[in-house]
C-alpha cells in the first residue's frame, strides 16, 4: 500500500509537495529537451517580465504570490545568468525596475514552442483523468483564502473537545473549584469585592438556599468552568459567577455553560435573566450577545467593576 494512501488526509501537504517535486524534476528535463537553460523556480518571474513591462520586485512578488525576499533571490540568480537587468524607472526614477535582457529576450522567443507543447501535453493528460486538477487547485486556493487550514483544524479541535465537556449540577465537593475559578479571572482584571466573598465563600447560603443554582463544567473529570443563577427580589434571575479556567479555553465551555444555564432558567419558569459585566471583557460580552442578551440600564450595581448591564427575556 502506498504510504500516502495509508496515512490519508493528514499528509495532504506532504503529498502535494511530493507531486510538486515530481513536476519540478520533470520541468527541469523539459527545459533541457528544448535546450533552454532555465530553473523551474524562475519561470513565474520570467513569465511576468516576458510581457515586456518593467516591474519592481514588489510588483512581481504581489502578482505571483511570492515573498519579496524570494523574488529578490530569483532575480539575483537570473541576473547572474544574464537574463534580466535592473534600471531606474521611466515613470519613477527613485525606484529600480527589472526587465529582460537581450539574452532573456532570446529565451522568450525560443520558449514559445515549449509553451505550445507543454500546454497540449497537459490538456491531453487531463482528458484522461476523472477530475480536473487545475480547477481543483483553484478551488482549494479559494477555500484557504476564505479560511485557512489552521483555522479549520482549530474549529474541529474545539468542536471535538466541547463534546467531551459535561455540564453537571454543583455539589459540595465543588466548593473549592467554584471559588478558585472565579477568583482567578476576577483578580486577573480587577479586585475581589465584598459581594464576591459572600457568593464564593458561602455558595450554599448565598445562592442555593435562596432559590438559585450553580452549574459546573467538567472536562477529563476536572472542574474547568462554572456559572450560577442567583434569584433576584423582582422574581428574575441573575446570571453570575461565570468563569472558565484559562487552561481549558478554546473548548466552547463558555457557550455550553451559557446555554445550559439558560435552559435551567427556563426549566424553573424564569421569565427574565439579568447580568452585569465590564466592557473590557470583550469575549464575555460577545458571548452574551450570541446568547441573546441585550444591553439595558438597570439599578445601581454592588460591584465597582460593573459598567454594563444586560438582560434576556425568556419566552
C-alpha positions as CSV (number, residue, x, y, z in Angstrom):
1,X,0.0,0.0,0.0
2,X,1.3,3.5,-0.9
3,X,2.4,5.4,2.2
4,X,0.2,8.4,1.4
5,X,-2.9,6.2,0.8
6,X,-2.3,4.7,4.3
7,X,-1.7,7.9,6.1
8,X,-4.6,9.7,4.3
9,X,-5.6,13.4,4.5
10,X,-3.2,14.1,7.4
11,X,-0.3,14.2,4.9
12,X,-2.1,16.5,2.4
13,X,0.8,18.9,2.4
14,X,3.4,16.2,2.1
15,X,1.6,14.6,-0.8
16,X,1.3,17.9,-2.7
17,X,5.0,18.5,-2.0
18,X,5.8,15.1,-3.5
19,X,3.7,15.9,-6.6
20,X,5.4,19.3,-6.8
21,X,8.8,17.8,-6.5
22,X,8.0,15.3,-9.3
23,X,6.7,18.0,-11.6
24,X,9.6,20.3,-10.8
25,X,12.1,17.5,-11.8
26,X,10.1,16.8,-15.0
27,X,10.1,20.6,-15.7
28,X,13.9,20.6,-15.5
29,X,14.1,17.8,-18.0
30,X,11.6,19.5,-20.3
31,X,13.8,22.7,-20.3
32,X,16.7,20.5,-21.3
33,X,14.7,18.9,-24.1
34,X,14.3,22.4,-25.7
35,X,17.9,23.4,-24.9
36,X,16.7,26.2,-22.6
37,X,18.9,26.9,-19.6
38,X,16.2,27.7,-17.0
39,X,15.4,26.7,-13.5
40,X,11.7,25.9,-12.9
41,X,11.5,28.2,-9.9
42,X,12.5,31.1,-12.2
43,X,9.5,30.7,-14.5
44,X,6.8,32.8,-12.8
45,X,9.2,35.8,-12.6
46,X,10.4,35.2,-16.2
47,X,6.8,35.0,-17.5
48,X,5.8,38.3,-15.8
49,X,8.8,40.0,-17.3
50,X,8.3,38.4,-20.7
51,X,5.2,40.6,-21.2
52,X,7.7,43.4,-21.9
53,X,6.8,45.7,-19.0
54,X,9.4,46.9,-16.4
55,X,8.4,45.8,-12.9
56,X,9.7,46.3,-9.4
57,X,10.4,43.3,-7.2
58,X,7.5,44.2,-5.0
59,X,5.1,44.3,-8.0
60,X,6.4,40.9,-9.2
61,X,6.0,39.4,-5.7
62,X,2.5,40.6,-5.4
63,X,1.5,39.3,-8.8
64,X,2.9,35.8,-8.4
65,X,2.1,35.4,-4.7
66,X,5.7,35.0,-3.6
67,X,7.5,36.9,-0.8
68,X,9.7,39.8,-1.6
69,X,12.9,38.0,-0.4
70,X,12.1,35.0,-2.6
71,X,11.7,37.2,-5.7
72,X,14.8,39.1,-4.9
73,X,16.8,35.9,-4.7
74,X,15.4,34.7,-8.0
75,X,16.1,38.0,-9.7
76,X,19.7,37.8,-8.5
77,X,20.1,34.3,-9.9
78,X,18.6,35.3,-13.2
79,X,20.8,38.4,-13.3
80,X,23.9,36.3,-12.7
81,X,22.8,34.2,-15.7
82,X,22.4,37.3,-17.7
83,X,18.6,37.0,-18.3
84,X,17.5,40.2,-16.5
85,X,18.8,43.7,-15.9
86,X,17.9,46.3,-13.4
87,X,17.5,50.0,-14.2
88,X,15.8,53.2,-12.9
89,X,12.2,53.5,-13.9
90,X,11.0,55.8,-16.6
91,X,8.0,56.9,-14.6
92,X,9.7,57.0,-11.2
93,X,13.4,57.4,-11.2
94,X,13.6,56.7,-7.4
95,X,12.7,53.0,-8.0
96,X,14.7,50.2,-9.5
97,X,12.8,48.2,-12.2
98,X,13.6,44.7,-13.6
99,X,13.4,43.9,-17.3
100,X,14.6,41.1,-19.5
101,X,18.0,41.5,-21.0
102,X,18.8,40.7,-24.6
103,X,19.6,37.1,-23.5
104,X,16.3,37.0,-21.7
105,X,14.5,38.2,-24.8
106,X,16.2,35.4,-26.8
107,X,14.9,32.8,-24.3
108,X,11.4,34.4,-24.6
109,X,11.3,33.8,-28.3
110,X,12.9,30.3,-28.1
111,X,10.5,29.1,-25.4
112,X,7.3,29.6,-27.4
113,X,7.4,26.1,-28.9
114,X,7.8,24.7,-25.4
115,X,4.7,26.6,-24.3
116,X,2.7,25.1,-27.1
117,X,3.9,21.5,-26.5
118,X,3.6,21.6,-22.7
119,X,0.1,23.1,-22.9
120,X,-1.0,20.4,-25.3
121,X,0.6,17.6,-23.2
122,X,-1.2,18.8,-20.1
123,X,-4.5,19.1,-21.9
124,X,-4.1,15.6,-23.2
125,X,-3.3,14.2,-19.8
126,X,-6.3,16.0,-18.2
127,X,-8.6,14.4,-20.7
128,X,-7.7,11.0,-19.4
129,X,-8.4,11.9,-15.7
130,X,-11.8,11.9,-13.9
131,X,-11.1,15.1,-12.0
132,X,-9.8,18.4,-13.3
133,X,-6.7,19.0,-11.2
134,X,-6.4,22.6,-12.4
135,X,-9.9,23.5,-11.3
136,X,-9.4,21.6,-8.0
137,X,-6.3,23.6,-7.1
138,X,-8.0,26.8,-7.9
139,X,-11.0,25.8,-5.7
140,X,-8.7,24.8,-2.8
141,X,-6.8,28.1,-3.1
142,X,-10.1,30.0,-2.9
143,X,-11.2,28.0,0.1
144,X,-8.0,28.6,2.0
145,X,-8.1,32.3,1.3
146,X,-11.6,32.4,2.9
147,X,-10.5,30.3,5.9
148,X,-7.0,28.8,6.5
149,X,-6.5,25.1,7.1
150,X,-5.1,26.1,10.5
151,X,-8.4,27.8,11.4
152,X,-10.4,24.9,10.1
153,X,-8.4,22.5,12.3
154,X,-8.8,24.8,15.3
155,X,-12.6,24.7,14.8
156,X,-12.6,20.9,14.6
157,X,-10.5,20.6,17.7
158,X,-12.8,23.0,19.5
159,X,-15.9,21.1,18.4
160,X,-14.4,17.7,19.3
161,X,-13.2,18.8,22.8
162,X,-16.5,20.5,23.5
163,X,-18.3,17.2,23.1
164,X,-16.1,15.8,25.9
165,X,-17.2,18.6,28.3
166,X,-20.0,17.6,30.8
167,X,-22.3,20.2,32.4
168,X,-23.4,19.0,35.8
169,X,-25.1,20.4,38.9
170,X,-23.0,21.8,41.6
171,X,-22.1,19.5,44.5
172,X,-20.5,20.4,47.9
173,X,-17.2,18.9,46.7
174,X,-17.1,21.6,44.0
175,X,-16.9,24.5,46.5
176,X,-13.1,24.9,46.2
177,X,-13.2,24.8,42.4
178,X,-16.1,27.2,42.3
179,X,-14.2,29.8,44.3
180,X,-10.9,29.2,42.5
181,X,-12.3,29.5,39.0
182,X,-14.0,32.8,39.8
183,X,-11.2,34.3,41.9
184,X,-8.8,33.5,39.1
185,X,-10.5,35.6,36.5
186,X,-11.6,38.4,38.9
187,X,-8.0,39.0,40.1
188,X,-6.6,38.9,36.6
189,X,-8.6,42.0,35.6
190,X,-10.0,43.5,38.8
191,X,-10.0,43.1,42.6
192,X,-12.2,40.9,44.8
193,X,-15.1,42.8,46.4
194,X,-17.3,42.2,49.3
195,X,-20.1,40.7,47.2
196,X,-17.6,38.3,45.6
197,X,-16.6,36.9,49.0
198,X,-20.2,36.4,50.0
199,X,-21.0,34.3,47.0
200,X,-17.7,32.4,46.7
201,X,-17.2,31.7,50.4
202,X,-20.8,30.7,51.1
203,X,-22.4,29.5,47.8
204,X,-24.9,27.3,49.7
205,X,-26.2,30.1,51.8
206,X,-25.9,33.0,49.3
207,X,-27.0,31.2,46.2
208,X,-28.5,27.8,46.6
209,X,-30.7,28.2,49.7
210,X,-32.1,31.4,48.2
211,X,-33.5,29.5,45.2
212,X,-30.5,29.8,43.0
213,X,-28.5,27.2,41.1
214,X,-24.9,26.5,40.2
215,X,-23.6,24.5,37.2
216,X,-20.1,23.1,36.8
217,X,-18.3,22.3,33.5
218,X,-16.2,19.1,33.9
219,X,-13.5,18.0,31.4
220,X,-11.5,14.9,32.0
221,X,-13.2,14.7,35.4
222,X,-11.8,18.1,36.4
223,X,-14.0,21.2,37.0
224,X,-13.0,23.7,34.4
225,X,-15.9,26.1,34.4
226,X,-18.9,27.3,36.3
227,X,-21.9,29.5,36.1
228,X,-24.7,30.5,38.6
229,X,-28.3,31.6,38.7
230,X,-29.0,33.9,41.6
231,X,-32.6,34.6,42.4
232,X,-33.5,38.3,42.4
233,X,-36.1,40.1,44.5
234,X,-38.2,41.0,41.5
235,X,-38.6,37.4,40.6
236,X,-36.0,37.3,37.8
237,X,-32.6,35.6,38.0
238,X,-29.1,36.9,37.6
239,X,-26.6,35.0,35.5
240,X,-23.5,35.4,37.6
241,X,-20.2,33.9,38.5
242,X,-19.4,32.5,35.0
243,X,-15.8,31.5,34.8
244,X,-13.7,29.2,32.7
245,X,-10.2,28.0,33.5
246,X,-7.5,29.6,31.3
247,X,-6.1,26.1,30.6
248,X,-9.5,24.9,29.3
249,X,-10.3,27.8,27.0
250,X,-10.9,27.1,23.3
251,X,-13.3,24.2,24.1
252,X,-16.6,26.2,23.8
253,X,-17.1,25.9,27.5
254,X,-18.5,29.4,27.9
255,X,-21.1,28.7,25.2
256,X,-22.0,25.4,26.7
257,X,-22.4,26.9,30.2
258,X,-24.4,29.8,28.9
259,X,-26.8,27.7,27.1
260,X,-27.1,25.2,30.0
261,X,-27.8,28.0,32.5
262,X,-30.5,29.5,30.2
263,X,-32.2,26.1,29.9
264,X,-32.0,25.7,33.6
265,X,-33.7,29.1,34.0
266,X,-36.5,28.1,31.5
267,X,-37.0,24.8,33.3
268,X,-37.7,26.6,36.6
269,X,-40.1,29.0,34.9
270,X,-37.9,32.1,34.9
271,X,-39.0,34.8,32.5
272,X,-36.0,37.1,32.7
273,X,-32.3,36.8,33.1
274,X,-30.1,39.7,34.1
275,X,-26.3,40.1,34.2
276,X,-23.6,42.6,35.0
277,X,-20.2,42.7,33.4
278,X,-17.4,45.0,32.2
279,X,-16.8,46.1,28.6
280,X,-13.1,45.3,28.8
281,X,-14.1,41.6,28.9
282,X,-14.8,41.6,25.1
283,X,-15.0,37.8,24.7
284,X,-17.6,37.6,27.5
285,X,-19.6,40.4,26.1
286,X,-19.6,38.8,22.7
287,X,-20.7,35.6,24.3
288,X,-23.6,37.3,26.0
289,X,-24.7,38.9,22.7
290,X,-24.6,35.5,21.0
291,X,-26.7,34.0,23.8
292,X,-29.3,36.7,23.1
293,X,-28.7,39.3,25.9
294,X,-29.3,42.9,25.2
295,X,-27.8,46.0,26.9
296,X,-30.1,47.8,29.4
297,X,-29.9,50.4,32.0
298,X,-30.6,48.7,35.4
299,X,-30.3,49.5,39.1
300,X,-27.0,50.5,40.7
301,X,-24.6,47.6,40.9
302,X,-23.0,46.4,44.1
303,X,-19.8,45.8,42.1
304,X,-17.3,48.6,41.3
305,X,-16.2,46.8,38.2
306,X,-19.6,46.6,36.6
307,X,-20.1,49.1,33.8
308,X,-22.6,47.2,31.6
309,X,-25.9,45.6,32.4
310,X,-27.7,43.2,30.1
311,X,-30.9,41.1,30.1
312,X,-32.5,38.2,28.3
313,X,-36.3,37.9,28.2
314,X,-37.3,34.2,28.1
315,X,-40.4,33.3,26.2
